[in-house]
Amino acid sequence: MVNLNKVISWIGTVTSILGSFLVAFHLFVFGYIFFLIGSVCWFVVGFWNSDRALMVLNGVFFAANIIGLINAF
């Protein structure tokens, strides 16, 4: 059986890594979108595991990425 927690954490990891490279290559809109997906995934993982530090970190990352996405336009 598939462990949904691990699947979500890997989606968060991969999308965050892709987001960082997209931003590094000045593809800001796509990078921030991938970062948003990653931060939501990691927030969910933090919620499921009752890890408040992970939730706070990714809640702040989510807000920062929304600001970055807005500023990209």
PDB file as gemmi writes it, atoms N, CA and C in Angstrom:
CRYST1    1.000    1.000    1.000  90.00  90.00  90.00 P 1                      
ATOM      1  N   MET A   1       0.843  -1.189   0.000  1.00  0.00           N  
ATOM      2  CA  MET A   1       0.000   0.000   0.000  1.00  0.00           C  
ATOM      3  C   MET A   1       0.887   1.251   0.000  1.00  0.00           C  
ATOM      4  N   VAL A   2       0.461   2.248  -0.694  1.00  0.00           N  
ATOM      5  CA  VAL A   2       1.211   3.485  -0.841  1.00  0.00           C  
ATOM      6  C   VAL A   2       1.036   4.344   0.413  1.00  0.00           C  
ATOM      7  N   ASN A   3       2.151   4.843   0.930  1.00  0.00           N  
ATOM      8  CA  ASN A   3       2.131   5.749   2.074  1.00  0.00           C  
ATOM      9  C   ASN A   3       1.955   7.167   1.541  1.00  0.00           C  
ATOM     10  N   LEU A   4       0.746   7.718   1.689  1.00  0.00           N  
ATOM     11  CA  LEU A   4       0.435   9.036   1.136  1.00  0.00           C  
ATOM     12  C   LEU A   4       1.335  10.117   1.706  1.00  0.00           C  
ATOM     13  N   ASN A   5       1.716   9.996   2.958  1.00  0.00           N  
ATOM     14  CA  ASN A   5       2.602  10.967   3.587  1.00  0.00           C  
ATOM     15  C   ASN A   5       3.939  11.041   2.837  1.00  0.00           C  
ATOM     16  N   LYS A   6       4.491   9.882   2.471  1.00  0.00           N  
ATOM     17  CA  LYS A   6       5.762   9.862   1.735  1.00  0.00           C  
ATOM     18  C   LYS A   6       5.594  10.401   0.321  1.00  0.00           C  
ATOM     19  N   VAL A   7       4.487  10.071  -0.311  1.00  0.00           N  
ATOM     20  CA  VAL A   7       4.237  10.569  -1.666  1.00  0.00           C  
ATOM     21  C   VAL A   7       4.164  12.093  -1.659  1.00  0.00           C  
ATOM     22  N   ILE A   8       3.393  12.656  -0.727  1.00  0.00           N  
ATOM     23  CA  ILE A   8       3.253  14.113  -0.637  1.00  0.00           C  
ATOM     24  C   ILE A   8       4.604  14.762  -0.315  1.00  0.00           C  
ATOM     25  N   SER A   9       5.379  14.160   0.573  1.00  0.00           N  
ATOM     26  CA  SER A   9       6.679  14.747   0.909  1.00  0.00           C  
ATOM     27  C   SER A   9       7.624  14.720  -0.290  1.00  0.00           C  
ATOM     28  N   TRP A  10       7.576  13.658  -1.100  1.00  0.00           N  
ATOM     29  CA  TRP A  10       8.424  13.611  -2.301  1.00  0.00           C  
ATOM     30  C   TRP A  10       7.956  14.600  -3.353  1.00  0.00           C  
ATOM     31  N   ILE A  11       6.657  14.780  -3.485  1.00  0.00           N  
ATOM     32  CA  ILE A  11       6.144  15.808  -4.403  1.00  0.00           C  
ATOM     33  C   ILE A  11       6.629  17.181  -3.941  1.00  0.00           C  
ATOM     34  N   GLY A  12       6.557  17.431  -2.637  1.00  0.00           N  
ATOM     35  CA  GLY A  12       7.045  18.696  -2.090  1.00  0.00           C  
ATOM     36  C   GLY A  12       8.528  18.896  -2.330  1.00  0.00           C  
ATOM     37  N   THR A  13       9.307  17.842  -2.181  1.00  0.00           N  
ATOM     38  CA  THR A  13      10.747  17.934  -2.394  1.00  0.00           C  
ATOM     39  C   THR A  13      11.066  18.226  -3.853  1.00  0.00           C  
ATOM     40  N   VAL A  14      10.487  17.456  -4.751  1.00  0.00           N  
ATOM     41  CA  VAL A  14      10.781  17.613  -6.181  1.00  0.00           C  
ATOM     42  C   VAL A  14      10.323  18.978  -6.693  1.00  0.00           C  
ATOM     43  N   THR A  15       9.112  19.405  -6.322  1.00  0.00           N  
ATOM     44  CA  THR A  15       8.633  20.699  -6.809  1.00  0.00           C  
ATOM     45  C   THR A  15       9.434  21.855  -6.220  1.00  0.00           C  
ATOM     46  N   SER A  16       9.902  21.727  -4.989  1.00  0.00           N  
ATOM     47  CA  SER A  16      10.737  22.779  -4.392  1.00  0.00           C  
ATOM     48  C   SER A  16      12.089  22.870  -5.090  1.00  0.00           C  
ATOM     49  N   ILE A  17      12.685  21.729  -5.403  1.00  0.00           N  
ATOM     50  CA  ILE A  17      13.960  21.728  -6.121  1.00  0.00           C  
ATOM     51  C   ILE A  17      13.784  22.332  -7.513  1.00  0.00           C  
ATOM     52  N   LEU A  18      12.744  21.903  -8.222  1.00  0.00           N  
ATOM     53  CA  LEU A  18      12.489  22.467  -9.550  1.00  0.00           C  
ATOM     54  C   LEU A  18      12.233  23.969  -9.466  1.00  0.00           C  
ATOM     55  N   GLY A  19      11.478  24.383  -8.459  1.00  0.00           N  
ATOM     56  CA  GLY A  19      11.211  25.810  -8.275  1.00  0.00           C  
ATOM     57  C   GLY A  19      12.475  26.610  -8.082  1.00  0.00           C  
ATOM     58  N   SER A  20      13.413  26.072  -7.317  1.00  0.00           N  
ATOM     59  CA  SER A  20      14.658  26.810  -7.074  1.00  0.00           C  
ATOM     60  C   SER A  20      15.464  26.980  -8.361  1.00  0.00           C  
ATOM     61  N   PHE A  21      15.505  25.940  -9.187  1.00  0.00           N  
ATOM     62  CA  PHE A  21      16.233  26.058 -10.456  1.00  0.00           C  
ATOM     63  C   PHE A  21      15.515  26.973 -11.441  1.00  0.00           C  
ATOM     64  N   LEU A  22      14.193  26.921 -11.464  1.00  0.00           N  
ATOM     65  CA  LEU A  22      13.447  27.811 -12.353  1.00  0.00           C  
ATOM     66  C   LEU A  22      13.660  29.273 -11.974  1.00  0.00           C  
ATOM     67  N   VAL A  23      13.654  29.583 -10.698  1.00  0.00           N  
ATOM     68  CA  VAL A  23      13.928  30.953 -10.259  1.00  0.00           C  
ATOM     69  C   VAL A  23      15.370  31.338 -10.594  1.00  0.00           C  
ATOM     70  N   ALA A  24      16.316  30.413 -10.405  1.00  0.00           N  
ATOM     71  CA  ALA A  24      17.718  30.684 -10.731  1.00  0.00           C  
ATOM     72  C   ALA A  24      17.901  30.996 -12.212  1.00  0.00           C  
ATOM     73  N   PHE A  25      17.063  30.390 -13.055  1.00  0.00           N  
ATOM     74  CA  PHE A  25      17.132  30.643 -14.494  1.00  0.00           C  
ATOM     75  C   PHE A  25      16.193  31.769 -14.934  1.00  0.00           C  
ATOM     76  N   HIS A  26      15.745  32.563 -13.965  1.00  0.00           N  
ATOM     77  CA  HIS A  26      14.907  33.738 -14.202  1.00  0.00           C  
ATOM     78  C   HIS A  26      13.542  33.401 -14.803  1.00  0.00           C  
ATOM     79  N   LEU A  27      13.064  32.206 -14.568  1.00  0.00           N  
ATOM     80  CA  LEU A  27      11.713  31.827 -14.961  1.00  0.00           C  
ATOM     81  C   LEU A  27      10.830  31.947 -13.717  1.00  0.00           C  
ATOM     82  N   PHE A  28      10.685  33.193 -13.271  1.00  0.00           N  
ATOM     83  CA  PHE A  28      10.128  33.469 -11.961  1.00  0.00           C  
ATOM     84  C   PHE A  28       8.708  32.938 -11.761  1.00  0.00           C  
ATOM     85  N   VAL A  29       7.836  33.167 -12.720  1.00  0.00           N  
ATOM     86  CA  VAL A  29       6.446  32.757 -12.545  1.00  0.00           C  
ATOM     87  C   VAL A  29       6.369  31.244 -12.335  1.00  0.00           C  
ATOM     88  N   PHE A  30       7.036  30.498 -13.189  1.00  0.00           N  
ATOM     89  CA  PHE A  30       7.014  29.037 -13.050  1.00  0.00           C  
ATOM     90  C   PHE A  30       7.690  28.594 -11.759  1.00  0.00           C  
ATOM     91  N   GLY A  31       8.787  29.249 -11.416  1.00  0.00           N  
ATOM     92  CA  GLY A  31       9.495  28.906 -10.189  1.00  0.00           C  
ATOM     93  C   GLY A  31       8.631  29.106  -8.952  1.00  0.00           C  
ATOM     94  N   TYR A  32       7.949  30.235  -8.890  1.00  0.00           N  
ATOM     95  CA  TYR A  32       7.099  30.498  -7.728  1.00  0.00           C  
ATOM     96  C   TYR A  32       5.905  29.549  -7.674  1.00  0.00           C  
ATOM     97  N   ILE A  33       5.397  29.165  -8.833  1.00  0.00           N  
ATOM     98  CA  ILE A  33       4.294  28.198  -8.849  1.00  0.00           C  
ATOM     99  C   ILE A  33       4.764  26.857  -8.280  1.00  0.00           C  
ATOM    100  N   PHE A  34       5.957  26.415  -8.701  1.00  0.00           N  
ATOM    101  CA  PHE A  34       6.484  25.161  -8.171  1.00  0.00           C  
ATOM    102  C   PHE A  34       6.786  25.286  -6.677  1.00  0.00           C  
ATOM    103  N   PHE A  35       7.341  26.437  -6.266  1.00  0.00           N  
ATOM    104  CA  PHE A  35       7.577  26.664  -4.841  1.00  0.00           C  
ATOM    105  C   PHE A  35       6.269  26.612  -4.050  1.00  0.00           C  
ATOM    106  N   LEU A  36       5.210  27.199  -4.603  1.00  0.00           N  
ATOM    107  CA  LEU A  36       3.908  27.171  -3.923  1.00  0.00           C  
ATOM    108  C   LEU A  36       3.426  25.739  -3.721  1.00  0.00           C  
ATOM    109  N   ILE A  37       3.525  24.944  -4.760  1.00  0.00           N  
ATOM    110  CA  ILE A  37       3.107  23.540  -4.650  1.00  0.00           C  
ATOM    111  C   ILE A  37       3.925  22.836  -3.578  1.00  0.00           C  
ATOM    112  N   GLY A  38       5.246  23.073  -3.591  1.00  0.00           N  
ATOM    113  CA  GLY A  38       6.122  22.454  -2.597  1.00  0.00           C  
ATOM    114  C   GLY A  38       5.777  22.875  -1.174  1.00  0.00           C  
ATOM    115  N   SER A  39       5.519  24.166  -0.974  1.00  0.00           N  
ATOM    116  CA  SER A  39       5.223  24.634   0.384  1.00  0.00           C  
ATOM    117  C   SER A  39       3.880  24.096   0.875  1.00  0.00           C  
ATOM    118  N   VAL A  40       2.914  23.964  -0.016  1.00  0.00           N  
ATOM    119  CA  VAL A  40       1.622  23.385   0.382  1.00  0.00           C  
ATOM    120  C   VAL A  40       1.807  21.917   0.763  1.00  0.00           C  
ATOM    121  N   CYS A  41       2.567  21.196  -0.049  1.00  0.00           N  
ATOM    122  CA  CYS A  41       2.811  19.776   0.257  1.00  0.00           C  
ATOM    123  C   CYS A  41       3.483  19.621   1.613  1.00  0.00           C  
ATOM    124  N   TRP A  42       4.518  20.407   1.856  1.00  0.00           N  
ATOM    125  CA  TRP A  42       5.235  20.287   3.126  1.00  0.00           C  
ATOM    126  C   TRP A  42       4.399  20.763   4.304  1.00  0.00           C  
ATOM    127  N   PHE A  43       3.516  21.740   4.082  1.00  0.00           N  
ATOM    128  CA  PHE A  43       2.606  22.153   5.146  1.00  0.00           C  
ATOM    129  C   PHE A  43       1.680  21.002   5.518  1.00  0.00           C  
ATOM    130  N   VAL A  44       1.162  20.315   4.506  1.00  0.00           N  
ATOM    131  CA  VAL A  44       0.270  19.171   4.744  1.00  0.00           C  
ATOM    132  C   VAL A  44       1.004  18.072   5.505  1.00  0.00           C  
ATOM    133  N   VAL A  45       2.234  17.787   5.107  1.00  0.00           N  
ATOM    134  CA  VAL A  45       3.038  16.771   5.809  1.00  0.00           C  
ATOM    135  C   VAL A  45       3.245  17.190   7.265  1.00  0.00           C  
ATOM    136  N   GLY A  46       3.538  18.462   7.483  1.00  0.00           N  
ATOM    137  CA  GLY A  46       3.693  18.955   8.846  1.00  0.00           C  
ATOM    138  C   GLY A  46       2.420  18.820   9.653  1.00  0.00           C  
ATOM    139  N   PHE A  47       1.289  19.087   9.027  1.00  0.00           N  
ATOM    140  CA  PHE A  47      -0.006  18.951   9.700  1.00  0.00           C  
ATOM    141  C   PHE A  47      -0.263  17.498  10.089  1.00  0.00           C  
ATOM    142  N   TRP A  48      -0.072  16.591   9.140  1.00  0.00           N  
ATOM    143  CA  TRP A  48      -0.299  15.168   9.412  1.00  0.00           C  
ATOM    144  C   TRP A  48       0.606  14.632  10.507  1.00  0.00           C  
ATOM    145  N   ASN A  49       1.824  15.176  10.595  1.00  0.00           N  
ATOM    146  CA  ASN A  49       2.790  14.698  11.588  1.00  0.00           C  
ATOM    147  C   ASN A  49       2.822  15.561  12.848  1.00  0.00           C  
ATOM    148  N   SER A  50       1.896  16.510  12.952  1.00  0.00           N  
ATOM    149  CA  SER A  50       1.843  17.436  14.087  1.00  0.00           C  
ATOM    150  C   SER A  50       3.174  18.140  14.306  1.00  0.00           C  
ATOM    151  N   ASP A  51       3.805  18.532  13.215  1.00  0.00           N  
ATOM    152  CA  ASP A  51       5.106  19.217  13.257  1.00  0.00           C  
ATOM    153  C   ASP A  51       4.864  20.708  13.018  1.00  0.00           C  
ATOM    154  N   ARG A  52       4.674  21.439  14.101  1.00  0.00           N  
ATOM    155  CA  ARG A  52       4.340  22.862  13.989  1.00  0.00           C  
ATOM    156  C   ARG A  52       5.449  23.672  13.353  1.00  0.00           C  
ATOM    157  N   ALA A  53       6.697  23.319  13.618  1.00  0.00           N  
ATOM    158  CA  ALA A  53       7.812  24.059  13.018  1.00  0.00           C  
ATOM    159  C   ALA A  53       7.768  23.948  11.490  1.00  0.00           C  
ATOM    160  N   LEU A  54       7.507  22.763  10.976  1.00  0.00           N  
ATOM    161  CA  LEU A  54       7.412  22.558   9.530  1.00  0.00           C  
ATOM    162  C   LEU A  54       6.217  23.319   8.956  1.00  0.00           C  
ATOM    163  N   MET A  55       5.117  23.363   9.705  1.00  0.00           N  
ATOM    164  CA  MET A  55       3.943  24.097   9.260  1.00  0.00           C  
ATOM    165  C   MET A  55       4.205  25.597   9.215  1.00  0.00           C  
ATOM    166  N   VAL A  56       4.848  26.137  10.251  1.00  0.00           N  
ATOM    167  CA  VAL A  56       5.147  27.572  10.281  1.00  0.00           C  
ATOM    168  C   VAL A  56       6.103  27.935   9.148  1.00  0.00           C  
ATOM    169  N   LEU A  57       7.162  27.159   8.994  1.00  0.00           N  
ATOM    170  CA  LEU A  57       8.148  27.419   7.945  1.00  0.00           C  
ATOM    171  C   LEU A  57       7.478  27.462   6.576  1.00  0.00           C  
ATOM    172  N   ASN A  58       6.667  26.477   6.276  1.00  0.00           N  
ATOM    173  CA  ASN A  58       6.069  26.415   4.947  1.00  0.00           C  
ATOM    174  C   ASN A  58       4.881  27.341   4.788  1.00  0.00           C  
ATOM    175  N   GLY A  59       4.240  27.721   5.878  1.00  0.00           N  
ATOM    176  CA  GLY A  59       3.236  28.778   5.813  1.00  0.00           C  
ATOM    177  C   GLY A  59       3.866  30.108   5.433  1.00  0.00           C  
ATOM    178  N   VAL A  60       5.027  30.392   6.014  1.00  0.00           N  
ATOM    179  CA  VAL A  60       5.761  31.618   5.677  1.00  0.00           C  
ATOM    180  C   VAL A  60       6.297  31.540   4.247  1.00  0.00           C  
ATOM    181  N   PHE A  61       6.838  30.390   3.856  1.00  0.00           N  
ATOM    182  CA  PHE A  61       7.294  30.208   2.468  1.00  0.00           C  
ATOM    183  C   PHE A  61       6.133  30.429   1.492  1.00  0.00           C  
ATOM    184  N   PHE A  62       4.957  29.902   1.829  1.00  0.00           N  
ATOM    185  CA  PHE A  62       3.786  30.084   0.976  1.00  0.00           C  
ATOM    186  C   PHE A  62       3.492  31.574   0.793  1.00  0.00           C  
ATOM    187  N   ALA A  63       3.468  32.320   1.891  1.00  0.00           N  
ATOM    188  CA  ALA A  63       3.196  33.763   1.816  1.00  0.00           C  
ATOM    189  C   ALA A  63       4.266  34.479   0.994  1.00  0.00           C  
ATOM    190  N   ALA A  64       5.543  34.137   1.211  1.00  0.00           N  
ATOM    191  CA  ALA A  64       6.628  34.770   0.458  1.00  0.00           C  
ATOM    192  C   ALA A  64       6.518  34.452  -1.034  1.00  0.00           C  
ATOM    193  N   ASN A  65       6.110  33.233  -1.348  1.00  0.00           N  
ATOM    194  CA  ASN A  65       5.980  32.860  -2.753  1.00  0.00           C  
ATOM    195  C   ASN A  65       4.780  33.535  -3.413  1.00  0.00           C  
ATOM    196  N   ILE A  66       3.731  33.768  -2.660  1.00  0.00           N  
ATOM    197  CA  ILE A  66       2.584  34.537  -3.196  1.00  0.00           C  
ATOM    198  C   ILE A  66       3.055  35.947  -3.530  1.00  0.00           C  
ATOM    199  N   ILE A  67       3.822  36.557  -2.622  1.00  0.00           N  
ATOM    200  CA  ILE A  67       4.353  37.904  -2.878  1.00  0.00           C  
ATOM    201  C   ILE A  67       5.256  37.893  -4.102  1.00  0.00           C  
ATOM    202  N   GLY A  68       6.139  36.894  -4.197  1.00  0.00           N  
ATOM    203  CA  GLY A  68       7.014  36.789  -5.358  1.00  0.00           C  
ATOM    204  C   GLY A  68       6.242  36.609  -6.645  1.00  0.00           C  
ATOM    205  N   LEU A  69       5.197  35.823  -6.610  1.00  0.00           N  
ATOM    206  CA  LEU A  69       4.377  35.597  -7.794  1.00  0.00           C  
ATOM    207  C   LEU A  69       3.674  36.881  -8.212  1.00  0.00           C  
ATOM    208  N   ILE A  70       3.149  37.626  -7.243  1.00  0.00           N  
ATOM    209  CA  ILE A  70       2.505  38.903  -7.541  1.00  0.00           C  
ATOM    210  C   ILE A  70       3.509  39.880  -8.144  1.00  0.00           C  
ATOM    211  N   ASN A  71       4.702  39.941  -7.564  1.00  0.00           N  
ATOM    212  CA  ASN A  71       5.726  40.864  -8.061  1.00  0.00           C  
ATOM    213  C   ASN A  71       6.278  40.454  -9.418  1.00  0.00           C  
ATOM    214  N   ALA A  72       6.141  39.187  -9.788  1.00  0.00           N  
ATOM    215  CA  ALA A  72       6.624  38.711 -11.084  1.00  0.00           C  
ATOM    216  C   ALA A  72       5.781  39.287 -12.230  1.00  0.00           C  
ATOM    217  N   PHE A  73       4.566  39.713 -11.898  1.00  0.00           N  
ATOM    218  CA  PHE A  73       3.706  40.311 -12.919  1.00  0.00           C  
ATOM    219  C   PHE A  73       3.858  41.783 -12.847  1.00  0.00           C  
TER     220      PHE A  73                                                      
END                                                                             
